[in-house]
Amino acid sequence: MGSAFSKPPPTVKPRNDDRIKGAREHIEPIVAALESLNEKIQGQVVLAPKLGADETSSTADEIYHEHRERPFYLNDANYPSAIVLVKTHEDVCEAVKFVASLDTAKYKLCIAGGCHSAYCMVDHSIVVDMKNLNECVVDTDALCMTIGGGAKIEDAHAALKGTGYGFATGTNGDTGISGLTMAGGAGYLGGTAGYGCDTVTAAKVVLPSGELVTATDDNEHADLLRALRGGGGNFGVVVEWTFKIYDVSNVLGGTVVQMCPTMNSIKRVFTHYAECLEDIPDECYSICALPAGAPVFANVLTMIGPDTPKEVAEVPFFQRICKLDGAWFKISNDLGRKDYIEEVTVMLEPLQKRTFGVALGAMVYSFDEAMRDALIHFARVDYPKKNKRGSAILVLGLTGEMRRNDGSKSSLRHRKAQAWVVVNGEWDPWASEEDIQAVKDWTKRIKAKIVELGGEDGPHNFCDTDGRRIKFFTDEQRSFLEGAKKKYDPNNLMTLNKNIISHAE
Ligand SMILES: Cc1cc2nc3c(=O)[nH]c(=O)nc-3n(C[C@H](O)[C@H](O)[C@H](O)COP(=O)(O)OP(=O)(O)OC[C@H]3O[C@@H](n4cnc5c(N)ncnc54)[C@H](O)[C@@H]3O)c2cc1C
């Protein structure tokens, strides 16, 4: 944290002419067909620019780069061959049918939602960019809201502002709701509501055939809805979700940052924290951060729900966790009454800024001494020493309804995990290849150690290796998802996101 914030903000790398050329050459044989698609849709098809034809960039070239450069991690701004900026559900149907009609071994369909994963702007692919399908409509009578398939969390929160309601989702407003929900969706309301995917009641989906269907728990596409709840972008393009909404008018929360300069102090603080996590009340949520190489321990805490007391002093969990036994002193503590939308949902922003980096996730079932010591070791001893920017280990508590839900209507393996550990490995824009590799290796070492100590790979959309081979799913879930894949995407059109294939390997 700390010093990283005072450094100049990173920008996307200079454009690479060879990669632009490669993207354009790839699409050249089907340019006429893409132009016809452009005529058919209300949105716009943007092609990788032709270099050399004109000394100056055209407006279309800039639109291409503006969208290509959307990924949260700037190094994921790759070079797709075409970007289809869809505006309507019908546009999505047309775009999907178009790609399905091509040689799909050569022209891959890629879906860009909130662009928080590395699979949204894949080289040489044809991207369906969902950004403009971001309308969110709140119905406080029916206690639900519809959310466009391209909406980010912040779009939904903008619609919820002032209503006194929130929805179960992630903690970073810039994240796409679709990608996040299809990976589970862990966040502040998890203890009472469950994962985001558990609170979805319907999804409108454009299938790989181009057909638009609505999936609910009670109709003929109930299997599709179950598959979307944790099975990733494997089955079609979601153009609209219906989510339940929850009362968030009564909230206490804030960030407590503690100085822990010695190994002894951080060990004691983290041990106490882990004990507190074991019996966290449903209404409470906690995310802690162990920044790489910084002598502090940061803890984001919330209590949300009608029964939340007026004062922090009346919440035993806060009192207990804030004791953080062994700490030297508190640098800051802004726990107090908060507006959920305007203050709580932005609390993690300083810890997660757009930059160059990678994120790895792993599930932890128990913070026993070996696990605690390992995480502290990677935060304080074995971390990249140069150009590591805001690299940090985050621990997101998984609580209450997230763990209690019997999982029969979803495809999430990790229901019983105690926490999701996210390793944010970041580097400065000027970092050498060697320094970048050191950061990447650090994230991998942490994940390997967590797995060695009894943890597991993280959720599906958050993977760094071939998703088909690592254990995201139980045998029952895998067999269910393979069946759903066979039914809804028999030709494996939705293939880029390290996906499930439609037949057993
Ligand atoms: C800084 C940061 C913070 C995060 N915080 C949280 C958190 O608090 N809680 C949590 O649960 N997760 C969190 N995540 C993980 C996040 O949920 C995943 O990275 C998720 O895949 C991001 O979705 P996206 O739409 O933004 O990304 P994208 O890269 O746009 O999409 C991810 C995948 O989903 C598919 N997809 C996206 N939209 C659609 C659609 N409409 N239809 C079909 N497929 C689609 C794409 O094919 C793509 O492969 C975080 C990630 C980052 C980088």
PDBQT file of the ligand as one rigid body, heavy atoms in Angstrom, charges set to zero:
ROOT
HETATM    1  C1  LIG A 601      -9.402  -6.119  -8.571  1.00  0.00    +0.000 C 
HETATM    2  C2  LIG A 601     -10.341  -7.295  -8.564  1.00  0.00    +0.000 A 
HETATM    3  C3  LIG A 601     -11.283  -7.395  -7.542  1.00  0.00    +0.000 A 
HETATM    4  C4  LIG A 601     -12.166  -8.479  -7.504  1.00  0.00    +0.000 A 
HETATM    5  N1  LIG A 601     -13.034  -8.550  -6.468  1.00  0.00    +0.000 NA
HETATM    6  C5  LIG A 601     -13.883  -9.593  -6.385  1.00  0.00    +0.000 A 
HETATM    7  C6  LIG A 601     -14.816  -9.708  -5.306  1.00  0.00    +0.000 A 
HETATM    8  O1  LIG A 601     -14.869  -8.876  -4.419  1.00  0.00    +0.000 OA
HETATM    9  N2  LIG A 601     -15.633 -10.776  -5.278  1.00  0.00    +0.000 N 
HETATM   10  C7  LIG A 601     -15.608 -11.727  -6.247  1.00  0.00    +0.000 A 
HETATM   11  O2  LIG A 601     -16.388 -12.671  -6.188  1.00  0.00    +0.000 OA
HETATM   12  N3  LIG A 601     -14.739 -11.650  -7.283  1.00  0.00    +0.000 NA
HETATM   13  C8  LIG A 601     -13.876 -10.620  -7.369  1.00  0.00    +0.000 A 
HETATM   14  N4  LIG A 601     -12.979 -10.555  -8.408  1.00  0.00    +0.000 N 
HETATM   15  C9  LIG A 601     -12.907 -11.662  -9.378  1.00  0.00    +0.000 C 
HETATM   16  C10 LIG A 601     -13.904 -11.446 -10.494  1.00  0.00    +0.000 C 
HETATM   17  O3  LIG A 601     -15.141 -11.913 -10.030  1.00  0.00    +0.000 OA
HETATM   18  C11 LIG A 601     -13.516 -12.252 -11.746  1.00  0.00    +0.000 C 
HETATM   19  O4  LIG A 601     -12.291 -11.789 -12.218  1.00  0.00    +0.000 OA
HETATM   20  C12 LIG A 601     -14.591 -12.103 -12.820  1.00  0.00    +0.000 C 
HETATM   21  O5  LIG A 601     -14.355 -13.063 -13.813  1.00  0.00    +0.000 OA
HETATM   22  C13 LIG A 601     -14.570 -10.737 -13.464  1.00  0.00    +0.000 C 
HETATM   23  O6  LIG A 601     -15.656 -10.577 -14.343  1.00  0.00    +0.000 OA
HETATM   24  P1  LIG A 601     -15.670  -9.412 -15.441  1.00  0.00    +0.000 P 
HETATM   25  O7  LIG A 601     -16.953  -9.435 -16.157  1.00  0.00    +0.000 OA
HETATM   26  O8  LIG A 601     -15.232  -8.123 -14.814  1.00  0.00    +0.000 OA
HETATM   27  O9  LIG A 601     -14.454  -9.839 -16.358  1.00  0.00    +0.000 OA
HETATM   28  P2  LIG A 601     -14.352 -10.220 -17.890  1.00  0.00    +0.000 P 
HETATM   29  O10 LIG A 601     -12.900 -10.429 -18.097  1.00  0.00    +0.000 OA
HETATM   30  O11 LIG A 601     -15.007  -9.221 -18.754  1.00  0.00    +0.000 OA
HETATM   31  O12 LIG A 601     -15.132 -11.568 -17.946  1.00  0.00    +0.000 OA
HETATM   32  C14 LIG A 601     -14.686 -12.716 -17.251  1.00  0.00    +0.000 C 
HETATM   33  C15 LIG A 601     -15.196 -13.935 -17.949  1.00  0.00    +0.000 C 
HETATM   34  O13 LIG A 601     -16.602 -13.976 -17.851  1.00  0.00    +0.000 OA
HETATM   35  C16 LIG A 601     -17.185 -14.122 -19.145  1.00  0.00    +0.000 C 
HETATM   36  N5  LIG A 601     -18.275 -13.141 -19.264  1.00  0.00    +0.000 N 
HETATM   37  C17 LIG A 601     -18.290 -11.853 -18.883  1.00  0.00    +0.000 A 
HETATM   38  N6  LIG A 601     -19.484 -11.294 -19.138  1.00  0.00    +0.000 NA
HETATM   39  C18 LIG A 601     -20.245 -12.255 -19.706  1.00  0.00    +0.000 A 
HETATM   40  C19 LIG A 601     -21.584 -12.311 -20.172  1.00  0.00    +0.000 A 
HETATM   41  N7  LIG A 601     -22.386 -11.242 -20.139  1.00  0.00    +0.000 N 
HETATM   42  N8  LIG A 601     -22.038 -13.490 -20.668  1.00  0.00    +0.000 NA
HETATM   43  C20 LIG A 601     -21.239 -14.584 -20.721  1.00  0.00    +0.000 A 
HETATM   44  N9  LIG A 601     -19.967 -14.587 -20.306  1.00  0.00    +0.000 NA
HETATM   45  C21 LIG A 601     -19.471 -13.433 -19.788  1.00  0.00    +0.000 A 
HETATM   46  C22 LIG A 601     -16.103 -13.791 -20.161  1.00  0.00    +0.000 C 
HETATM   47  O14 LIG A 601     -16.109 -14.743 -21.155  1.00  0.00    +0.000 OA
HETATM   48  C23 LIG A 601     -14.813 -13.888 -19.414  1.00  0.00    +0.000 C 
HETATM   49  O15 LIG A 601     -14.131 -15.040 -19.732  1.00  0.00    +0.000 OA
HETATM   50  C24 LIG A 601     -12.095  -9.482  -8.498  1.00  0.00    +0.000 A 
HETATM   51  C25 LIG A 601     -11.152  -9.373  -9.539  1.00  0.00    +0.000 A 
HETATM   52  C26 LIG A 601     -10.278  -8.308  -9.570  1.00  0.00    +0.000 A 
HETATM   53  C27 LIG A 601      -9.256  -8.221 -10.670  1.00  0.00    +0.000 C 
ENDROOT
TORSDOF 0
